[in-house]
Structure formats: C-alpha cells, structure tokens
Amino acid sequence: MDHGVIAVIGLGYIGLPTAAALATRGVRVHGVDVNERTVEAVNKGEVPFVEPDLGVAVSGAVSKGLLSASTTVPHADAFLVAVPTPFLDDRSADLSYIRTAAEAIAPQLQSGNVVVLESTSPPGTTRQMGDWLAKLRPDLAFPSSGAAAIDVHVAHCPERVLPGRVMIELVTNDRVVGGLTPECGQVAAEIYRVFCQGEIVITDAGSAEMSKLAENAFRDVNLAFANELSIVCDSLGLDVWEIIRSANRHPRVNILNPGPGVGGHCIAVDPWFIVAAAPEQARLMRTAREVNDSKPGRVVDQVKERAARLHSPVVACLGLAFKANIDDLRESPAMEVVEGIRRELPDATLLAVEPHVESLPDRLKGQDIAFSDAQSAIEAADIVVLLVDHSAFRSINRKSLEGRIVFDTRGFWNQH
C-alpha cells in the first residue's frame, strides 16, 4: 500500500523515532517542529537528544531522501500529531499544543487524509481535535458531521515505549488504535502496520485514550507502593532492598524498586488526567501520585538532617535525568532533589553530575550549582547522593565512597 507522504507534527522523544521508523521502511516522511534547531539537526541527519539506535535510523533516512523537516506543515496524505500534553496548575491537561497543531494542519487537509493523535490525552481529546479541524475546514466531512462518506479520518494511537528502548519497542510492542468511527480506526491502523510487528488492536478513540492513561496509572500505583514501603522501612530502621529481595521470592509478588520519586512525561503526568476526569472516583490513583510527588522532598530532608552535623558540606548529586541512561530531564525527581538541597542547605557546595548532558541544565543555572564529572565530584564530596542509576556510574570505585555519607536512592550500589 502506498502511504504517500506522512507528516509527523512534533519531533521530540516520540515523534522523531516514529518518523524514522516509517522512513526507514520506505515511506516519505516530513517532520514538523517549532524548534528551528531541532529542524536543522534532523535535516543534517542528526538527533538532538540521546536515544540508542535513533541516530543511525535518522541519518540513513535523511541520506536516502525519505526524511526531511521544517517548521511549517506541508501537504501530506496522513498527519501524526506527537506534541506535548503537560498539565496545568489544577492538574488538568493542557491541550493548547494539540489545538495549535490542529490549526496548522487544517489548511493543508484534503479529502482522503487521516489525522492521528499520538499525544497522551484525556478521554475525549481526539474527538475535540476532530471538532477543531471540522470548524476550521467546513468544506470537508469529518466523523462528527454524520455524513455517509467521511473526507478526513481521525483516530488516536498512543505511544507506549520505554525511553532508552524506543527504537526496539516501536517495532515490537502491540499498538492500540482508536478511531472516531470503526473505519477511522481501520484506516489509521494501516500506517502502523508499516513498521509495527506487534498486534494492532482496533477500538474506539475514548478507549484508546483511557488505555494509555490506565497503563501509566497502574505503574504509578505500583511505584507508589515501593516508595511508601521504603519510607516505612526507613522509619523502622530496616533495609528496604533486603525486604524487597526477600518478599519477591514469593511466586506471586513482584515489588518494584523505590527511588527518589517518579519522573518523565508519562507516569508522573498521565494519572492526573484520570484524577481530573473523575476526582471522586480516582482515590487510589490520587494517593499514589501524592506519595510519589512527595518522595523528592523526603530525600532532601534526609540529606539535610545528616548535613546538619557538618560545617559547609560539599554535596555531590549523581544523575539529573528522570531514569537511567537517557538525557530526558522532564518531570525529573532528581532535579527536584538538587533544587531542594540547594534551597535547604544554602551554605553547602553543591555539585551536579549528569553524564548524558553537556552542561548544567538551564533550570539549575543561577542557583550556585557546579557541573562536574562523577569521580571529581565524589573526591570533593562529604555527602554523595545517587539519584539516577546510570550505567556510567558502575565504574565508580567503591573505595572512593569510603568515609563519605552516601544516600543511594536507587539501591544501585546495594544491588551491584
């Protein structure tokens, strides 16, 4: 099947890998992003962030003329929308990026097109996007028009990949495609059959939206149990890592590893969309979010308590990303911990280490925080706080930690 040209709106951690996955299978893809530096990098065959195997795919697709990028939306046969959906102050979803994308796509639409929303969204967002498009293009028939023949098909297909394994899981994971009509779902599914080896499940748009939120809320609740267990064990003077190892010997128990909090643009955000949609019913999910959101503050309190015994301590914080072996800082609890330590220990010398970025993130600049490599930071430190279990930290000489106060929030050195 000839898919013509597919436009991918948003060249971030999901959009660019999706564009590359399509282009490496012979589909002509045009990426669109508001960031001119991102567009310039892609057109050079380069990747503006860290993701294993993505660089090879992008450079190969660009060199073959199958992948290009710009800041404007072109005419295309299909449009995949992969823009951010952060939450607002009241924890409801900010849909402004989706609306802006719809406004940019609308002038380019023509009969036979398909528009797929990949951005994680509350139930009803795909229908809302379809309504925005319909109002902007009254000359075309959309699913909401009730017309016998639809000009533009609209569907939702949420991403469900793990950062650090995106190029593998894009291909191997099952996908859920939800159409505003059954036909919309079938048409959209054909796009994903180009590169997806997993099963493609077709449903309605609302169910597809909720399935993604449910996946991340499930993970969040289980992580909250682990984080709360670590707090309980601390209060009782018990080693949580030993407790988890013992408990997980039960054939039906699999407690996750606790940490300094939960980050990223999925698990730390998506459950709030469910809570906002059904605040009286989503009690467990709300509590899980509150437990996980409180964990960075607890780490800060523990560091502050030990640092009170020292005069002008040097604190080394290892890791700033929200998870291991990536450069993604979105909703990172490690960043919250570093900022909290700076706030609570104004007289301390604070060293931040992140092997996957080249300099101190803008968010931390101007706060009297020095950017350092791991070994130098440890050698200078009185207190070492491991916040991310990057593989690069495995080479740290354990003897260099002797005589220092160590907070291993990931159980990294406890388990390796």
C-alpha positions in Angstrom: 0.0 0.0 0.0 1.4 3.4 -1.0 1.1 5.7 2.0 2.2 8.8 0.1 3.7 11.5 2.4 3.3 11.3 6.1 3.7 14.4 8.2 4.8 14.0 11.8 4.0 17.0 13.9 6.4 17.3 16.8 9.9 15.9 16.6 10.5 15.1 20.2 11.2 11.8 22.0 8.2 10.1 20.3 7.7 12.0 17.1 11.2 11.7 15.7 11.6 8.0 16.4 8.2 7.4 14.7 9.2 9.4 11.7 12.5 7.5 11.5 10.6 4.1 11.8 8.4 5.0 8.9 11.1 6.5 6.7 13.5 3.5 7.2 10.7 1.3 5.7 10.5 3.4 2.5 7.7 5.9 3.5 8.4 9.5 2.6 8.1 11.4 5.9 8.2 15.2 6.6 8.7 16.2 10.2 7.5 19.4 11.7 8.7 21.1 14.8 8.6 24.7 16.2 12.2 24.4 17.3 14.4 25.6 14.4 17.5 23.9 16.0 15.7 20.6 16.0 14.7 21.0 12.4 18.2 21.9 11.4 19.6 18.9 13.2 17.2 16.5 11.6 17.9 17.8 8.1 21.6 17.2 8.8 20.8 13.6 9.7 21.5 14.3 13.4 19.5 13.6 16.6 19.1 16.4 19.2 18.7 14.1 22.2 20.0 10.7 23.4 18.2 7.6 22.3 20.0 4.4 21.3 19.9 3.4 17.6 17.9 6.5 16.6 20.9 8.3 15.2 21.6 5.6 12.6 18.0 5.5 11.6 17.7 9.2 11.1 21.0 9.7 9.2 20.1 6.8 6.9 16.6 8.0 6.2 17.8 11.6 5.5 20.6 10.4 3.2 18.1 8.5 1.2 15.8 11.5 0.9 13.0 9.8 2.8 13.1 12.1 5.8 13.1 15.9 5.9 11.9 18.5 8.4 10.7 22.1 8.6 8.8 24.5 10.9 5.7 24.5 8.7 3.2 21.8 7.9 3.2 20.6 4.3 0.5 18.9 2.2 0.5 15.3 3.1 -1.6 12.1 3.0 -1.5 11.5 6.7 -0.7 13.6 9.8 0.6 12.1 13.0 0.4 14.5 16.0 3.0 13.9 18.7 3.1 17.2 20.6 3.4 17.7 24.4 0.4 17.4 26.7 1.6 18.9 30.1 -0.8 19.5 32.9 -2.0 22.9 34.2 -1.9 24.2 37.7 -5.1 22.4 38.5 -3.6 19.1 37.2 -5.9 19.0 34.2 -4.4 18.5 30.7 -3.0 21.4 28.7 -4.4 20.8 25.2 -3.1 24.0 23.7 -0.3 22.2 21.8 -2.8 19.9 20.2 -5.0 22.8 19.3 -2.1 24.7 17.7 -1.2 21.5 15.8 -4.8 21.2 14.5 -4.8 24.9 13.4 -1.5 24.3 11.5 -2.8 21.1 9.9 -6.2 22.3 8.9 -5.2 24.5 5.9 -3.4 21.5 4.3 -6.1 18.9 4.6 -7.8 17.4 1.6 -10.2 14.6 1.0 -8.7 11.2 1.8 -6.4 12.4 4.6 -6.1 10.8 8.0 -5.1 12.6 11.2 -3.8 10.5 14.1 -3.3 11.9 17.6 -0.4 10.1 19.4 -0.1 12.6 22.3 -1.2 11.0 25.6 -4.6 12.7 26.3 -7.7 12.5 28.5 -10.7 10.7 27.1 -12.5 12.9 24.6 -9.4 14.8 23.3 -9.3 13.0 19.9 -12.9 13.9 19.4 -12.1 17.5 20.4 -9.3 17.6 17.9 -11.7 16.4 15.2 -14.2 19.1 16.2 -11.5 21.8 15.9 -10.5 20.5 12.5 -14.1 20.4 11.4 -14.7 24.0 12.4 -11.6 25.1 10.6 -12.5 23.2 7.4 -16.3 23.2 7.0 -15.8 22.2 3.3 -14.7 18.7 4.4 -16.7 15.9 6.0 -15.3 14.8 9.4 -16.6 11.9 11.7 -18.6 14.4 13.8 -20.6 15.6 10.7 -22.6 12.4 10.5 -22.0 12.3 6.7 -22.3 8.9 5.0 -18.9 9.4 3.4 -16.0 10.9 5.5 -13.3 13.0 3.9 -10.9 13.1 6.8 -10.4 10.1 9.1 -9.5 10.9 12.7 -8.0 8.4 15.3 -5.9 8.1 18.4 -2.8 5.8 18.7 -0.9 6.4 22.0 2.8 5.7 22.2 3.8 3.0 24.7 7.6 2.8 24.6 10.3 2.9 27.2 12.9 5.7 26.8 16.3 4.0 26.0 14.5 1.2 24.1 12.2 3.3 21.9 13.5 2.1 18.5 13.1 -1.5 19.6 9.7 -1.1 21.3 8.2 0.9 18.5 8.5 -2.2 16.4 7.9 -5.0 18.8 5.2 -3.6 21.1 1.5 -4.0 20.4 -0.4 -0.8 19.5 -3.9 0.3 20.3 -5.6 2.3 17.6 -8.9 4.1 18.4 -10.9 5.7 15.7 -13.7 8.2 15.9 -15.5 5.6 13.7 -14.6 2.0 13.0 -13.5 3.0 9.6 -11.2 5.7 11.0 -9.6 3.0 13.2 -9.0 0.7 10.2 -7.5 3.4 8.1 -5.2 4.7 10.8 -4.0 1.1 11.6 -2.6 0.7 8.1 0.0 3.4 8.9 1.3 1.4 11.9 1.4 -1.9 10.0 4.2 -0.4 8.0 6.7 -0.8 11.0 4.8 -2.5 13.9 5.4 -6.2 14.3 3.2 -6.4 17.4 -0.5 -6.9 17.3 -2.6 -3.8 16.4 -5.8 -3.7 18.4 -8.5 -1.5 17.0 -11.1 0.1 19.3 -12.8 3.5 19.8 -10.9 6.7 20.4 -12.0 7.1 24.0 -11.0 3.6 25.0 -7.6 4.0 23.3 -7.0 7.3 25.2 -8.0 5.7 28.5 -6.0 2.5 28.0 -2.8 4.6 27.8 -3.7 6.5 31.0 -4.6 3.2 32.7 -1.2 1.7 31.8 0.7 4.6 33.4 -1.6 4.9 36.4 -1.0 1.1 37.1 2.7 1.7 37.0 2.4 4.7 39.2 0.4 2.9 41.9 2.9 0.1 42.0 5.8 2.5 42.2 4.0 4.4 45.0 3.8 1.1 47.0 7.5 0.6 46.6 8.2 4.2 47.6 5.9 4.1 50.6 7.5 0.8 51.6 10.9 2.5 51.6 9.6 5.2 53.8 8.1 2.7 56.2 11.4 0.7 56.3 13.4 3.8 57.0 11.2 4.7 59.9 11.6 1.1 61.3 15.4 1.0 60.7 15.1 -1.8 58.1 16.9 -2.2 54.8 14.2 -1.9 52.1 16.3 -3.5 49.5 16.7 -6.6 51.6 13.0 -6.6 52.3 12.1 -6.4 48.6 14.5 -9.2 47.7 13.0 -11.4 50.3 9.4 -10.6 49.5 9.9 -11.1 45.8 10.8 -14.7 46.4 7.1 -15.3 46.7 5.9 -16.6 43.3 3.1 -14.0 43.0 4.9 -11.0 44.4 7.0 -8.6 42.3 7.6 -5.4 44.3 9.2 -2.7 42.1 12.3 -0.8 43.2 11.8 2.5 45.0 13.6 5.7 44.1 13.7 9.5 44.8 10.3 9.9 43.1 8.7 9.2 39.7 9.5 11.3 36.6 9.1 11.6 32.9 6.3 12.9 30.8 4.1 9.8 31.2 3.9 8.2 34.6 4.4 11.4 36.5 1.7 13.2 34.5 -0.9 10.9 33.0 -2.6 9.7 36.2 -3.6 13.3 37.0 -5.6 13.3 33.8 -7.7 10.4 35.2 -8.0 12.2 38.6 -9.1 15.4 36.9 -11.7 13.5 34.8 -13.2 11.6 37.8 -11.9 13.2 41.1 -14.4 11.5 43.4 -13.7 8.0 42.0 -9.9 8.0 41.4 -8.9 8.0 45.1 -6.2 5.4 44.9 -4.6 7.0 41.9 -4.6 10.4 43.5 -2.9 9.0 46.6 -0.3 7.2 44.5 0.5 10.5 42.8 0.8 12.3 46.1 3.1 9.6 47.5 5.4 9.7 44.5 5.3 13.5 44.3 6.4 13.7 48.0 9.4 11.5 47.7 11.9 14.1 46.4 11.2 16.2 49.5 11.8 13.3 51.8 15.2 12.7 50.2 16.0 16.4 50.7 15.0 16.1 54.4 17.3 13.1 54.9 20.3 14.9 53.3 19.6 18.0 55.3 19.4 16.0 58.6 22.9 14.4 58.0 24.4 17.6 56.6 23.5 19.5 59.8 26.4 17.7 61.5 28.9 19.1 59.0 30.3 22.6 58.5 29.8 23.9 54.9 29.5 20.4 53.5 30.1 19.5 49.9 27.2 17.5 48.4 27.6 15.6 45.1 24.4 14.7 43.4 24.8 11.9 40.8 22.3 12.0 38.0 19.7 14.5 36.8 17.6 12.6 34.2 14.3 11.0 35.2 15.6 7.5 34.5 18.8 5.6 33.7 20.9 6.0 30.5 18.9 8.8 28.9 19.2 12.6 28.8 15.5 13.3 29.4 15.0 15.7 32.3 11.2 16.1 32.1 9.5 15.9 35.4 12.7 14.5 36.9 12.6 13.9 40.6 16.4 14.1 40.6 16.2 17.8 39.5 13.7 18.4 42.3 16.1 16.9 44.9 19.0 19.0 43.7 16.9 22.2 43.8 15.6 21.2 47.3 19.1 20.6 48.6 20.2 24.0 47.3 17.3 25.6 49.0 17.6 23.8 52.3 21.4 23.9 52.5 22.4 27.4 51.3 25.9 27.2 52.8 26.7 23.9 51.1 28.8 23.5 48.0 26.6 21.6 45.5 28.0 19.6 42.6 25.7 18.1 40.0 26.7 15.2 37.7 24.8 14.1 34.6 26.9 12.1 32.0 24.2 12.4 29.3 24.1 16.2 29.0 27.0 18.5 28.1 26.4 21.3 30.6 24.3 22.3 33.6 20.6 22.4 32.6 19.1 25.9 32.3 16.7 25.1 35.1 19.6 24.8 37.6 21.7 27.7 36.3 21.9 30.8 38.6 21.5 28.6 41.7 25.2 28.3 42.6 25.4 24.7 41.5 28.6 23.4 39.8 28.5 20.9 37.0 31.1 18.1 37.4 32.1 14.7 36.4 31.3 11.8 38.8 34.8 11.0 40.0 35.8 14.6 40.7 32.5 15.3 42.5 32.9 12.2 44.7 36.5 13.1 45.6 35.4 16.6 46.7 32.3 15.5 48.5 31.3 15.0 52.1 27.9 13.7 51.0 27.2 11.6 47.9 23.5 11.3 46.7 22.9 8.8 43.9 19.7 9.9 42.2 19.9 8.0 38.8 21.2 4.5 38.3 23.1 5.3 35.1 25.3 2.5 33.8 28.2 5.0 33.7 28.2 5.1 37.5 29.0 1.4 37.7 32.7 2.2 37.0 32.9 4.3 40.2 35.5 2.9 42.5 33.6 1.9 45.7 36.6 2.7 47.8 36.2 6.4 46.8 32.9 6.4 48.7 34.6 5.3 52.0 34.4 8.0 54.7 31.6 9.8 53.0 27.9 9.9 53.8 26.1 8.0 51.0 22.5 8.2 50.0 21.8 5.5 47.4 18.2 6.3 46.5 18.1 3.7 43.8 19.7 0.8 45.6 22.3 0.9 42.9 25.3 0.0 45.0 23.2 -2.2 47.2 22.4 -4.5 44.2 25.5 -4.3 42.1 
